[in-house]
Amino acid sequence: MTDIKNRPIWVGLGIASIGFHIWLIFSGLVPSLVSRPLHMALALPWVFIFTASDAWQRRIGLLLTAAGALFCGYIAVNESSLSDQYGFITGGWQIAVGIGLILLTLEMARRAVSWPLPLITLLFLFYGLFGSHIPGEFGHPGLPFNSFLGTLIITEGGLWGKLTGVSVSVVAVFVIFGAVLNAGEAGQGFMNIAIAAAGRLKGGAAKVSVLSSALFGSISGSASANVASTGMVTLPSMRRLGYPKRIAAAVEAVASTGGQIMPPLMGAGAFVMVELTGIPYTQIILAAALPAILYFATVWIGVNGYADRHGLKPYREDMRPALRTVIVTSLFFTVPFAALLIVMFSGYTPQFAAACAIILAVLLLLTGADLKFNAARTRDRLVMAAITAGRQIAMIASIILCASIIVGILGMTGLGVKITSGILAFSGDNLWLALALTALACIILGMEVPTTAAYVICVSVAGPALIDMGVAPLLVHLFIFWYALLSTITPPVCGGVFIAASMVEENWLRVAGSAMSLGLGLYVIPLAIIRHPELTDLAATPMTAILTALQIGIGLALLGRGLIAPHGPVLRVGFGAAGLAVIFLRFTG
């Protein structure tokens, strides 16, 4: 991917990116038109040069990076005067900067996550420019070109909008935290504690995959990254114990998908949700806790069903780490995690808490499971952390910058309001039909773009309609966020399944079938959240929330038994119907 002789350059760029984003936390108020363009500028070389596959691509990447750095630098340096233009671009140079930044953003997204996201963004751009020629209510009055481009480029209404602000101030810091943790013993600590907790149980290797993926996925924020990392350990273990390949791959794909709905971090989702809803972070993670636990409990029950059906074995004694190893390695993630939560729940911002946890995590890189200092090992870990953080910050920035353009155009043209009106009219104010339409949109969009982008686009377009029907904003956001994840395990485009299937050399369709059975909670729990809003009210009414979770859990267990356990068709249908009835039954209201 990159010439090893150039590695010091990438280490330096990674350190620069880490230093910049942590500096922002302690520097006070930095204007958005300074911090956000610099965030993009730091991402450019990673997207255009680091990932280049040959010398020609590197040369093109150098030119694009130089142009992008010039454009971003112009915005940052002239922030004060540009703010006084109130979103109206003047002169040929400013138009060139605006067009150049948009084209670079589209190309960044294409290189980071392929064609679908930039193509969708391009459609929105064409709508913003030419939508005035569309007859009927879905047209718009027209926007002067200089005003349209200026709003996207020199205000906080487009490329530098609040989503980009989340990427700069919060997501990047947690990416750094995850990169530092994974460079040391924390990743092995996740695995060891999972093996100690579940390795001896029936289907133990699969349950280890469930636990380790839940822990790792909350930080990584990517189902694909989760499968590729934890799967390197869990999949060979399951195969050595004789697990069928399709089940081993399905367990890993489903468990890794659930990491993105698992508090306390939920990948980047929780922080994007904070920005979009204005709801405090602590309230969001408490609301998300019981649904996430129900999801993993459902996967756990499904693993039990497959264990009975296929005789899935626990970890052998020789495959389990010693108690001392478990305790020592677990400290490498529990200490930084505990610091993160203590500082956060003491009233400080999530990014300040993450910065404190990063400092602890860096100190822990000085030693390992042997509790000895090794200079060469520490150097290698710091290098890995710097390169991983720089690359991952750039990847997320590419996605969020592109999604920010879409959100900006929705606001400028009023298209979001028009789509909301269309959903309300088509559904006839029927909430469940509107939910079905929204879920379908989430699944289709999620097939083409990453989860965070799919969630942002869907909640911007369909969210207001559901809120207008009386659904609480937090429930709407959780519902859409969960359904944006569905395409990870649902054909035809199921990224987590593809990766897991390729790692065990199994037909991906067979893996997808088992994954959909194991991951049934991902399809049902969002609907249960809407049916039982008290499930998310753990902070205010804990007993009611817990009892509701037990009710839904029993229903999911029955539904899972109908899908997985070895019964005839009549019993399967009976268990499934009973499960759905228990899930959606309301004892009050």
N, C-alpha and C positions, 0 to 999 in steps of 0.2 A: 504493500500500500504506500509506504513512504520509505525513502532511502534511510538506512540506519545512521548514516553519517550526518543526517540533518536532525537527528533526534534532539539535540540540545535546543534547537530552534523551537520545537514543539513543547518541550518542557518549559522553556521561557514564556511562550505564549499561554500555556496552561496556567503558569504561576501569575502572569499578568491578568488573566481572566479571573482567577480566584481572588487576587488582591483587589481588583477593581470592585467586584461585587461585595466583598466583605467591607471594603472602605466605604461603600455607599451606606452601609448600616450605621456606621459611626460618624459619618460626615455631616449629619443634619440634612436639611432640605436642599437637594440638588434639583434644579429645574428639569422637568420631564424631557424637554427638547435638548437637554444635554446628556442625561444618563441613558435614555433609550436609544438614541442614535449611536452612542459609544458602545452600547450592548450589542447592537447589530454589527458594528465595525469589528468588534472582537470575535464575532461568530464567523465572519466572512472567510478567513484563511482556512478554518477547519472544514468548511463546506466545499470550498472551491479548490483548495490545494491538497489538504491532508488526504481526502478521499480520492484524489486523481489516480487513475490506473496506469497512466503512461506519461511520457515527457510532454507530448502534445497537450494533453489535458492539463498538465501542471502549468504550461506556459499560458494557456487560455485562463486558467484559474488565477494566475498572478495578475493578469490584466484586469479581470473582473474584481479581484480583491482590491487592487489599487484604485479602480474607479469607485467602488463602493466606499472605501475608506475616505476618499476625497469628498464624496457626496454627504456621507454621515458627518464628516468633520465640518463641512460647510454649515450644516444645520446646527451642530453643537456650538460652533464659534459665534454664529450670528443669531443665537436663540433670542436675545432681547429684541433686536430689530424685527425679526420674523414674527414674533408674537404681536407686534404692533400692526402687522398687516391684516390681522383678523381673518386669516384663512384665504386671502386672495393673493395669488402668485403674480408677480410682475416681471417682465423681461425674459429674454430668451434663455439666459443662464438658469434662472430659477425653474423654468419649464423643463429644461434639460435635466436638472437635478431631480425634479419630481418624477418625470418619466423613467429616468435611469434607476431611481430607488425602487419603483414599482416593478420594473422588469427584473432587477436583481433579486427582489423578494420572491418573485415567481420562480426564478431559476434556482434560488436557494431551496425552496420547498420541493422543486422537482428533483434536485439532487439528493435531498434528505429523505423524501418519502415517495418518490416517483410522481407520475403525471396527474392522478386524479385531483388532488387538492389544488394545484395551480390552475388546472382547467376549470374547476368550479369557481375559483376566484376570478378567472378571466371572464366567465359568463356574467358574474356580478358586475365587473368593470364595464362590460358592454351594456349591461342594463342601465348602469348609472349614466353612461354617455348617450345612449340612444333610446332609453326607455320612454322618452317623451313621444316617440313615434308609435308606441303601442296603444291601440285604442282601448277604451273601456277603463274599468277601475284599476287594472294592474299597470297602467301607464303612470307616468309622473309628469309634472308641469315642465320639466327640463331644468338643467343646471348649467350655468355658464362654465365653460371648460376650465378657465383659470380659477374659479371658485371651487369646482369639483376637485381638481388636482390639489389646490392649496389646502383644502380641508383634510385631504388624505395625508399630506406631507408636512405642513408647517403648523398643524394644530394637534390637539390630543383627540381628534375625532376620527382617526384612521390608523395609519401605520404605527403611530406612537400613542395609541389609545390605552385604555386601562388594562386590557389583556396583556399588552406588551409590558406595562408597568408591573404586572404580577410576575411575568417571566424575569424581569430585571431584579425586582426587590425581594422576591420570595422563592420562586421555583429554582432559580440559579443557586441560591444559598443551600437549599436542600439537596440539589444535585451534587454540590461540593461535599456535603455531609455524607451522602451515599458513596461517593467515589473514595473518600478517605476511609470510611468503614470497610469497604470491600477490598481496599489495597492491603489491609492488615488481616488480623485473625477473625474479624467479626463474621465474615461469610462462613468460615468453618465453625464458628460459635453457633450461628443459626442452625447449621446442620447437626452439630453434636447434641444440642439441647433437644432438637426434634427427635433424634435417634434415642436419646435417653428417655424421653417422655412417651414415645409411641413404638419404638423398635421391637419391644417384646410382645406387642398386641397382635391379634389376628389381622392379617393383611398389613403387618407393621411397616413394610417398606413403602407401601402406598400412603400410609398415614404419615410417615416421615415426610414424604413429598408434600402432603397437604400442609403440615405445620411449617416446614421450612419455606415453602413458597408464600404462605401467608405473611411470614415475618419479613422475608426479603422483598416481596412485591410491594409492600407498603412504601418502601424507600425507593425502589427502582422506578415505579410508576409506569412500567411497560411490561405487558404480558409476554411479548416476544423475548425481551431481555431476560425476563424471569425464567422462561422455559430454557433458554440457551445456557444460563448460568447454573441454576439449581439442578436442571435436567442433566447436566454433565456428571453429577454425582448420583442423583436418585434413579435415573433410568438404567444405568448399568447395574445398580444394586437390585432393582426389580427383575431385570433380565437374569441375573445370576441366580436368583431364587425361583426362577421358572414361571414368572408372571407372563400371561399372554401379552404379546407386543402391543396389541390394540388397547388393552386395558392400561398397561404401564404408560403409554403415550397419552391416553385420554386423561388419566389422573393428573399427570404433570401439566397438561394444557389447561385443565379446569382449575386446578389449584393456583396456577400462575395468574390466570385471569382474575381470580378473586383478590389477589394482592392489591389491585387498584381500588377496591371498595373497602379496604381494611384500614381503620384508624390505627395509629394516630395521624399518619401522614397521607394515606390514600393517593400516593404518587403526587401529581400536581393538581389533582382534581379538587381537593379540599380548599386550596388557596385560590383557585380560579372561582370556585363557588362563593368564597368570602367576598371577592371583589364584585361579582355579578349580583349578589343578593344583599350585601351590606350586613349580613348576619355574622355575629362573632364566631371566630374559628372554633372556640371551645364548644359552642352550641351545635355547630355542624358535626363535629366528630362524635359528640354524645348522641346526636340524632342518628348517625350512621352506624353506631356500634352494634346494636341488637340486630339490624338487618344483615350486617356482615357476619356476625356470629351464626345467625341462622343459615346463611349461605354455606359456611364451612361445615356446620353440623350436618347439613344435607349431603355434602360431598362425603363426609365421614360415614354417614349411614349408607350411602351408595357403595362406598368401599367395602363395608361389612357385607352388603348384599353380594357383591362380586367375590368376596372372600369365601362366603358359603358356597357359592356356585362353582368356583374354580379352585378351591383349596389354597388360597393365597397364604404364603408362609410369613412368619415374622422374621426379623433379622436374626441370623445365627450369632452365637456368643462371640465368635471371632471377628464379626463385622461391627460390633458395638465398641465405642471408645471407652477407655477407663474413666472412672468417676472423676479423678483428678483432672483429666483432660477436659471433660465436660465443664467442670466448674471454672477452670482457668480460661478456656476459650470463650465461654459464655460472658465472662466479665468484659470482654473486648467490645461487645455491643450493648450489654446491660448498663454499663457505667455511662457511656455517652448518651444512651437513650434516657436513662433516669435523669441525667443533667438537663437534657432537652425538655422533658416533661415538667420537672420541678421549676425551672426558670419560666417556662411558658405559663404554667398555672399559678405562678407568683405574680402575674399581671404584666409581664413583659411581652413584647411582640414575638411572633413565631420566628422571624428572621434573627432577632437578637438572641433568642434561645438557641437557634441553630448555630449561630456563630460561637456561642459558648461551648456547645457540644462539639463543634469542629476542633476547637483548641484542645479539648480533652482527647478526641480521637487521634489528632496528630501526635500528641504525646505518647499515646499507646502504640504508635508505629515504631517507637524506639525499641520495643521489645516484642517477644512472641510467646508462644505456648511454653517455651523453655525458660521464660522470665529472664532472659539474658539480652544484653545489648550487643547488636551486631551492626557495625557501620555500613557494610555493603548491603545487607538486607534492608536496612532503613532507607538507604539511598534509593534502592530499587523500588521500594514501596512509595516513596515520595514522588519518584518519576511516574509510576503508574497512576497515582492519584491525580497528578497535574494533567497528564495527557487524557485520562478518562474524563475528568471534570470539564476540561476545555472542549472536548469532542461532544459530550452529552449536552452541555449548555448550548452549544451551537445547534445541535439537532432540534432541541425544544424551541429555541429562538426562531428557527426557520419555520416551524409549524405555526407558532403563535403569531408571528409577524404576518403571515399569510392570512390567518383567520381574522386578524384585526382589520384587514382591509375589507373583508366581507361584512363584519359587524359595523364598520364605519359606513359602508354603502347602504346597509339596511336602515341605519338611522337617517342618513341624508335624504333618501328617496321615499321614506315612509313605507317601503315594501313590507317590512315586518308587520306593521299595523294592517296592511291589506291582506296578508296571508292569514293573520289572526282572524280577521273578519270572515275570510273564506272558510277557515276551519269551523268557526262557529256556525256559519250558514249551512255548510255541508252536513255537519253532524246534527243539525236541528237542536242545538243546545243539549245533546245527549253526551254526558261526560264520558261514558265508556266507549262510545264510538270515536270521540275525539282522542281518547287515550290510545285506542287501537291505531288510528291514523298517525299519531305522534310516534308510537312504537315502531310502526312500519317505516316511517321516515328515518328514525334513528338507526334501524337495522340496515337499511339501504345505504344511507350515508356512511355508516360505520364500516361498510365493506370497502369503501373507497379511500377514506381518510383516517388518520390516527384518532384514538378515542377522545383526546382532549379537544381536538378540532371539531369532531362530530358532535360532541356535547355542546360546545359553544355555539355552533351554527344552529343546531336543533332547538336549543333553549332560547336563542334569540328570535327564532322564527315562530315556533309553536308554543313556547312557554307562556307568553302573554294570554293566549287563548284559554289555556287550562286555568290560569290564575283568574281570568274573567269568569270562569265557570264556578269559582268559589274554592278552588284547591289552594292550600297554603303555598306560598312561593318555595319554601324549603322542600316540601314534598314534591313539587314539580321538578325542581332541580335534581333531587335524588332519583326520581323516576327516570328522567331523561338520561342522567349519567349512567345508571345501571344498564339501560337499553342500548346506549352507545357502545357498551362492552360486548354485546351479544355476538357481533360479527367475528369476534376472536375465536369462538368455538362453533359458529353456525355456518354451514356451507351456503353459497359456493366459495366465499372468500373468508377463510378462517385461519388467520396467521399463526396463532398459537398451535393449532392442530397441525398445520403444515410443518412447522419446525420440529415438534415432538415426533411426528410420524417419520420425518426424514432421519431423525437421530436413532430410531429403532428399526428403520428400513421396513416400514409397514405401509399398506395402502391407506392413504389419508382419509378416504371415505369411511372405511371401517372404524378408524380412530374417531372421526367426527360423530358417528352414530353413538358410540359409547360416551363420548364427551358430552353430547346433548342430554343423555340420560343422567349422567353424573351431575351435570350443571343445571339441572331443572330449576334450581332455586333462582338462577339468573333470569329465567323467564317468568316465574310466578311471584317472587318476593316484591318486585316493584309494584305489581297490581295489589298485593296485600298491603303495601305501605299506604296506598291511596284508600283502600277499603278500611284499614285500621290506622288512622293517623296517630293514635296513642302509642303505637309501636316506636315512634321516633321521639316520644316525649319522656325519655328516661330521666332527664334532669328535674322536671316538675312533678311527674307522677310515676315514680320508679316501680311501685308494685303493679300498677295497671299495665305499664309497658312490659314488665317481665311476664305477667300472666298472659298478655296478648302474644308475646313471643313464644311461650309454651304452647298455646293453642295453634299458632301457625306452624310450629315445629312438629307437632303431632300430625297435622295435615300433610306436611311435606314428607314425613316418614311414611305415611300411608301411600302417598302418591309415588314415592320412590320405590316402595315395595311392589307396587303395581308395574313399574317400568323395568325393574332390575331382578327381583327375586324370581326363582324358577317355578312359576305357576302356569296353569292353563289360561286360555284367553278370557274365560268368564271371570275367574278370580282376579285377573289383572285389571279388567275393566271395573270390577267391584271395588278393588282397593283404590284405583285412580279416582273414581267418582266420590268415594267416601273421603279421600284426601282433599279434593277440591271443595267439597261441602264443608269440611271442618275449617279449611283455610278462610273461606269467605263468609262463614256464618258470623253474625253479630248478635251478641247477647243483649246489647243496649243500643239505642239510637237507630 
